[in-house]
Amino acid sequence: MEDHEKHWLVFRAATGLVRALRESLTGMAEKLQKNARPWQGGGRVFYPEDYGCRAGEMATEAIQRALDAAGKSGGTVRLRKGDYVSGTL
């Protein structure tokens, strides 16, 4: 078998896998959308920015402080729009 024939077979196999994955993910997304319910989180919302999170810096400690505060008094930690770089919480 020639190299170009081998490459074609690999390409066809990969195309089939991608198609199957897309169908699977589409099915999961449809199921999630069908079963989605409005958020019923606790009353107070905690933001890492209120606990020292600054753009362009590691957010781990600020997110953990927000989680700790929410854990003590009840509530939800919400990340505002943007990118957060964090280690293990």
RODOLUM-399217 format. One record per atom (N, C-alpha, C): residue in one letter; atom name; x, y, z. Coordinates in steps of 0.2 Angstrom, whole numbers, plus 2048, in hexadecimal, padded with zeros to 3 digits. Example, Ala and Ser with C-alpha at 12.3 -4.5 7.8 and 13.67 -1.06 7.14 Angstrom:
<recs>
+------+------+-----+-----+-----+
! code ! site !  c1 !  c2 !  c3 !
+------+------+-----+-----+-----+
!    A !    N ! 842 ! 7E4 ! 827 !
!    A !   CA ! 83E ! 7EA ! 827 !
!    A !    C ! 842 ! 7F0 ! 827 !
!    S !    N ! 840 ! 7F5 ! 823 !
!    S !   CA ! 844 ! 7FB ! 824 !
!    S !    C ! 840 ! 800 ! 827 !
+------+------+-----+-----+-----+
</recs>
This chain:
<recs>
+------+------+-----+-----+-----+
! code ! site !  c1 !  c2 !  c3 !
+------+------+-----+-----+-----+
!    M !    N ! 804 ! 7FA ! 800 !
!    M !   CA ! 800 ! 800 ! 800 !
!    M !    C ! 805 ! 806 ! 800 !
!    E !    N ! 803 ! 80B ! 7FC !
!    E !   CA ! 807 ! 811 ! 7FB !
!    E !    C ! 805 ! 816 ! 801 !
!    D !    N ! 80A ! 81A ! 803 !
!    D !   CA ! 809 ! 81F ! 808 !
!    D !    C ! 803 ! 823 ! 807 !
!    H !    N ! 802 ! 826 ! 801 !
!    H !   CA ! 7FC ! 82A ! 800 !
!    H !    C ! 7F5 ! 826 ! 802 !
!    E !    N ! 7F5 ! 81F ! 800 !
!    E !   CA ! 7F0 ! 81B ! 802 !
!    E !    C ! 7EF ! 81A ! 809 !
!    K !    N ! 7F4 ! 819 ! 80D !
!    K !   CA ! 7F4 ! 819 ! 814 !
!    K !    C ! 7F1 ! 81F ! 817 !
!    H !    N ! 7F4 ! 825 ! 815 !
!    H !   CA ! 7F2 ! 82B ! 817 !
!    H !    C ! 7EA ! 82D ! 816 !
!    W !    N ! 7E8 ! 82A ! 810 !
!    W !   CA ! 7E1 ! 82B ! 80F !
!    W !    C ! 7DD ! 827 ! 814 !
!    L !    N ! 7DF ! 821 ! 815 !
!    L !   CA ! 7DB ! 81D ! 81A !
!    L !    C ! 7DB ! 820 ! 821 !
!    V !    N ! 7E1 ! 822 ! 823 !
!    V !   CA ! 7E1 ! 825 ! 82A !
!    V !    C ! 7DC ! 82C ! 82A !
!    F !    N ! 7DC ! 830 ! 824 !
!    F !   CA ! 7D8 ! 835 ! 824 !
!    F !    C ! 7D1 ! 833 ! 824 !
!    R !    N ! 7CF ! 82E ! 821 !
!    R !   CA ! 7C8 ! 82C ! 821 !
!    R !    C ! 7C6 ! 829 ! 828 !
!    A !    N ! 7CA ! 826 ! 82B !
!    A !   CA ! 7C9 ! 823 ! 832 !
!    A !    C ! 7C8 ! 829 ! 837 !
!    A !    N ! 7CD ! 82E ! 836 !
!    A !   CA ! 7CC ! 834 ! 83B !
!    A !    C ! 7C6 ! 838 ! 839 !
!    T !    N ! 7C4 ! 838 ! 833 !
!    T !   CA ! 7BE ! 83C ! 831 !
!    T !    C ! 7B8 ! 839 ! 834 !
!    G !    N ! 7B8 ! 832 ! 834 !
!    G !   CA ! 7B2 ! 82E ! 837 !
!    G !    C ! 7B2 ! 82F ! 83F !
!    L !    N ! 7B8 ! 82F ! 842 !
!    L !   CA ! 7B8 ! 830 ! 849 !
!    L !    C ! 7B6 ! 837 ! 84B !
!    V !    N ! 7B8 ! 83C ! 847 !
!    V !   CA ! 7B6 ! 843 ! 848 !
!    V !    C ! 7AE ! 844 ! 847 !
!    R !    N ! 7AB ! 841 ! 842 !
!    R !   CA ! 7A4 ! 841 ! 841 !
!    R !    C ! 7A0 ! 83E ! 847 !
!    A !    N ! 7A3 ! 838 ! 84A !
!    A !   CA ! 7A0 ! 834 ! 84F !
!    A !    C ! 7A0 ! 839 ! 856 !
!    L !    N ! 7A6 ! 83C ! 857 !
!    L !   CA ! 7A7 ! 840 ! 85C !
!    L !    C ! 7A2 ! 846 ! 85C !
!    R !    N ! 7A1 ! 849 ! 856 !
!    R !   CA ! 79D ! 84F ! 855 !
!    R !    C ! 796 ! 84D ! 857 !
!    E !    N ! 794 ! 847 ! 854 !
!    E !   CA ! 78D ! 845 ! 856 !
!    E !    C ! 78C ! 843 ! 85D !
!    S !    N ! 791 ! 840 ! 860 !
!    S !   CA ! 790 ! 83F ! 868 !
!    S !    C ! 790 ! 845 ! 86C !
!    L !    N ! 794 ! 84A ! 86A !
!    L !   CA ! 794 ! 851 ! 86E !
!    L !    C ! 78D ! 855 ! 86C !
!    T !    N ! 78B ! 854 ! 866 !
!    T !   CA ! 784 ! 857 ! 865 !
!    T !    C ! 77F ! 854 ! 869 !
!    G !    N ! 77F ! 84E ! 869 !
!    G !   CA ! 77A ! 84A ! 86D !
!    G !    C ! 77A ! 84C ! 874 !
!    M !    N ! 780 ! 84D ! 877 !
!    M !   CA ! 781 ! 84F ! 87E !
!    M !    C ! 77F ! 856 ! 87F !
!    A !    N ! 780 ! 85A ! 87A !
!    A !   CA ! 77E ! 861 ! 87B !
!    A !    C ! 777 ! 862 ! 87B !
!    E !    N ! 773 ! 85E ! 876 !
!    E !   CA ! 76C ! 85F ! 876 !
!    E !    C ! 769 ! 85C ! 87C !
!    K !    N ! 76C ! 857 ! 87F !
!    K !   CA ! 769 ! 854 ! 886 !
!    K !    C ! 76A ! 859 ! 88B !
!    L !    N ! 770 ! 85D ! 88C !
!    L !   CA ! 771 ! 862 ! 891 !
!    L !    C ! 76C ! 867 ! 890 !
!    Q !    N ! 76B ! 86A ! 88A !
!    Q !   CA ! 767 ! 86F ! 889 !
!    Q !    C ! 760 ! 86E ! 88B !
!    K !    N ! 75E ! 867 ! 889 !
!    K !   CA ! 757 ! 865 ! 88B !
!    K !    C ! 756 ! 865 ! 892 !
!    N !    N ! 75B ! 863 ! 896 !
!    N !   CA ! 75A ! 862 ! 89D !
!    N !    C ! 75C ! 868 ! 8A1 !
!    A !    N ! 75F ! 86D ! 89E !
!    A !   CA ! 761 ! 873 ! 8A1 !
!    A !    C ! 75C ! 877 ! 8A5 !
!    R !    N ! 75E ! 879 ! 8AB !
!    R !   CA ! 759 ! 87D ! 8B0 !
!    R !    C ! 75C ! 883 ! 8B2 !
!    P !    N ! 758 ! 888 ! 8B3 !
!    P !   CA ! 75B ! 88F ! 8B5 !
!    P !    C ! 75F ! 88E ! 8BC !
!    W !    N ! 765 ! 892 ! 8BC !
!    W !   CA ! 769 ! 891 ! 8C2 !
!    W !    C ! 765 ! 893 ! 8C8 !
!    Q !    N ! 766 ! 88F ! 8CD !
!    Q !   CA ! 763 ! 890 ! 8D4 !
!    Q !    C ! 768 ! 890 ! 8D9 !
!    G !    N ! 76E ! 894 ! 8D8 !
!    G !   CA ! 773 ! 894 ! 8DD !
!    G !    C ! 771 ! 898 ! 8E3 !
!    G !    N ! 775 ! 898 ! 8E8 !
!    G !   CA ! 774 ! 89B ! 8EE !
!    G !    C ! 774 ! 8A3 ! 8ED !
!    G !    N ! 771 ! 8A6 ! 8F2 !
!    G !   CA ! 770 ! 8AE ! 8F1 !
!    G !    C ! 776 ! 8B2 ! 8F0 !
!    R !    N ! 77C ! 8B1 ! 8F4 !
!    R !   CA ! 781 ! 8B6 ! 8F3 !
!    R !    C ! 786 ! 8B3 ! 8EE !
!    V !    N ! 789 ! 8B8 ! 8EA !
!    V !   CA ! 78E ! 8B6 ! 8E4 !
!    V !    C ! 794 ! 8B9 ! 8E6 !
!    F !    N ! 799 ! 8B5 ! 8E6 !
!    F !   CA ! 7A0 ! 8B7 ! 8E8 !
!    F !    C ! 7A4 ! 8B7 ! 8E1 !
!    Y !    N ! 7A8 ! 8BC ! 8E0 !
!    Y !   CA ! 7AC ! 8BD ! 8DA !
!    Y !    C ! 7B4 ! 8BD ! 8DD !
!    P !    N ! 7B8 ! 8BA ! 8D9 !
!    P !   CA ! 7BF ! 8BA ! 8DB !
!    P !    C ! 7C2 ! 8C1 ! 8DB !
!    E !    N ! 7C0 ! 8C5 ! 8D7 !
!    E !   CA ! 7C2 ! 8CC ! 8D7 !
!    E !    C ! 7C1 ! 8CF ! 8DD !
!    D !    N ! 7BC ! 8CE ! 8E1 !
!    D !   CA ! 7BB ! 8D0 ! 8E8 !
!    D !    C ! 7C0 ! 8CE ! 8ED !
!    Y !    N ! 7C4 ! 8C9 ! 8EB !
!    Y !   CA ! 7C8 ! 8C5 ! 8EF !
!    Y !    C ! 7D0 ! 8C6 ! 8ED !
!    G !    N ! 7D1 ! 8CB ! 8E9 !
!    G !   CA ! 7D8 ! 8CD ! 8E7 !
!    G !    C ! 7DA ! 8CA ! 8E0 !
!    C !    N ! 7D5 ! 8C7 ! 8DC !
!    C !   CA ! 7D7 ! 8C5 ! 8D5 !
!    C !    C ! 7D8 ! 8CB ! 8D1 !
!    R !    N ! 7DE ! 8CB ! 8CD !
!    R !   CA ! 7E0 ! 8D0 ! 8C9 !
!    R !    C ! 7E1 ! 8CD ! 8C2 !
!    A !    N ! 7DF ! 8D1 ! 8BC !
!    A !   CA ! 7E0 ! 8CF ! 8B6 !
!    A !    C ! 7E8 ! 8CE ! 8B4 !
!    G !    N ! 7E9 ! 8C8 ! 8B1 !
!    G !   CA ! 7F0 ! 8C7 ! 8AF !
!    G !    C ! 7F4 ! 8C3 ! 8B5 !
!    E !    N ! 7F1 ! 8C2 ! 8BB !
!    E !   CA ! 7F5 ! 8BF ! 8C0 !
!    E !    C ! 7F1 ! 8B8 ! 8C2 !
!    M !    N ! 7F5 ! 8B4 ! 8C5 !
!    M !   CA ! 7F2 ! 8AD ! 8C7 !
!    M !    C ! 7EC ! 8AF ! 8CC !
!    A !    N ! 7E7 ! 8AB ! 8CB !
!    A !   CA ! 7E0 ! 8AC ! 8CE !
!    A !    C ! 7DF ! 8A7 ! 8D4 !
!    T !    N ! 7E3 ! 8A2 ! 8D4 !
!    T !   CA ! 7E2 ! 89D ! 8D9 !
!    T !    C ! 7E0 ! 89F ! 8E0 !
!    E !    N ! 7E4 ! 8A3 ! 8E3 !
!    E !   CA ! 7E3 ! 8A5 ! 8EA !
!    E !    C ! 7DC ! 8A9 ! 8EB !
!    A !    N ! 7DB ! 8AE ! 8E6 !
!    A !   CA ! 7D5 ! 8B2 ! 8E6 !
!    A !    C ! 7CF ! 8AD ! 8E5 !
!    I !    N ! 7CF ! 8A9 ! 8E0 !
!    I !   CA ! 7C9 ! 8A4 ! 8DF !
!    I !    C ! 7C8 ! 8A0 ! 8E6 !
!    Q !    N ! 7CE ! 89D ! 8E9 !
!    Q !   CA ! 7CD ! 899 ! 8EF !
!    Q !    C ! 7CA ! 89D ! 8F4 !
!    R !    N ! 7CC ! 8A4 ! 8F5 !
!    R !   CA ! 7C9 ! 8A8 ! 8FA !
!    R !    C ! 7C2 ! 8A9 ! 8F9 !
!    A !    N ! 7C0 ! 8AA ! 8F3 !
!    A !   CA ! 7B9 ! 8AA ! 8F1 !
!    A !    C ! 7B5 ! 8A4 ! 8F3 !
!    L !    N ! 7B8 ! 89E ! 8F1 !
!    L !   CA ! 7B5 ! 898 ! 8F3 !
!    L !    C ! 7B4 ! 897 ! 8FA !
!    D !    N ! 7B9 ! 899 ! 8FE !
!    D !   CA ! 7B9 ! 898 ! 905 !
!    D !    C ! 7B3 ! 89C ! 908 !
!    A !    N ! 7B3 ! 8A3 ! 906 !
!    A !   CA ! 7AD ! 8A7 ! 908 !
!    A !    C ! 7A7 ! 8A4 ! 906 !
!    A !    N ! 7A6 ! 8A2 ! 900 !
!    A !   CA ! 79F ! 89F ! 8FE !
!    A !    C ! 79E ! 899 ! 903 !
!    G !    N ! 7A3 ! 895 ! 904 !
!    G !   CA ! 7A2 ! 88F ! 908 !
!    G !    C ! 7A0 ! 890 ! 90F !
!    K !    N ! 7A2 ! 896 ! 912 !
!    K !   CA ! 7A0 ! 898 ! 919 !
!    K !    C ! 799 ! 89B ! 919 !
!    S !    N ! 797 ! 89F ! 915 !
!    S !   CA ! 791 ! 8A2 ! 915 !
!    S !    C ! 78C ! 8A0 ! 910 !
!    G !    N ! 78E ! 89B ! 90C !
!    G !   CA ! 789 ! 899 ! 907 !
!    G !    C ! 789 ! 89E ! 901 !
!    G !    N ! 788 ! 89B ! 8FB !
!    G !   CA ! 788 ! 89F ! 8F5 !
!    G !    C ! 78C ! 89C ! 8EF !
!    T !    N ! 78D ! 8A0 ! 8EA !
!    T !   CA ! 790 ! 89E ! 8E4 !
!    T !    C ! 796 ! 8A2 ! 8E2 !
!    V !    N ! 79C ! 89F ! 8E0 !
!    V !   CA ! 7A1 ! 8A2 ! 8DD !
!    V !    C ! 7A0 ! 8A3 ! 8D6 !
!    R !    N ! 7A0 ! 8A8 ! 8D3 !
!    R !   CA ! 79F ! 8A9 ! 8CC !
!    R !    C ! 7A6 ! 8AD ! 8C9 !
!    L !    N ! 7A8 ! 8AA ! 8C3 !
!    L !   CA ! 7AD ! 8AE ! 8C0 !
!    L !    C ! 7AB ! 8B2 ! 8BA !
!    R !    N ! 7AD ! 8B9 ! 8BB !
!    R !   CA ! 7AB ! 8BD ! 8B6 !
!    R !    C ! 7AE ! 8BC ! 8AF !
!    K !    N ! 7AB ! 8BF ! 8AA !
!    K !   CA ! 7AE ! 8BE ! 8A3 !
!    K !    C ! 7B5 ! 8BF ! 8A3 !
!    G !    N ! 7B9 ! 8BB ! 8A0 !
!    G !   CA ! 7C0 ! 8BC ! 89F !
!    G !    C ! 7C4 ! 8B5 ! 8A0 !
!    D !    N ! 7CA ! 8B6 ! 8A0 !
!    D !   CA ! 7CF ! 8B0 ! 8A1 !
!    D !    C ! 7D1 ! 8B0 ! 8A9 !
!    Y !    N ! 7D1 ! 8AA ! 8AC !
!    Y !   CA ! 7D4 ! 8A9 ! 8B2 !
!    Y !    C ! 7D9 ! 8A4 ! 8B2 !
!    V !    N ! 7DF ! 8A5 ! 8B5 !
!    V !   CA ! 7E4 ! 8A0 ! 8B5 !
!    V !    C ! 7E5 ! 89E ! 8BC !
!    S !    N ! 7E4 ! 897 ! 8BD !
!    S !   CA ! 7E3 ! 895 ! 8C4 !
!    S !    C ! 7E7 ! 88E ! 8C5 !
!    G !    N ! 7E9 ! 88D ! 8CB !
!    G !   CA ! 7EC ! 886 ! 8CC !
!    G !    C ! 7E7 ! 882 ! 8D0 !
!    T !    N ! 7E8 ! 87D ! 8D3 !
!    T !   CA ! 7E4 ! 879 ! 8D7 !
!    T !    C ! 7E0 ! 87D ! 8DC !
!    L !    N ! 7DA ! 87C ! 8DD !
!    L !   CA ! 7D6 ! 87F ! 8E2 !
!    L !    C ! 7D4 ! 87A ! 8E7 !
+------+------+-----+-----+-----+
</recs>
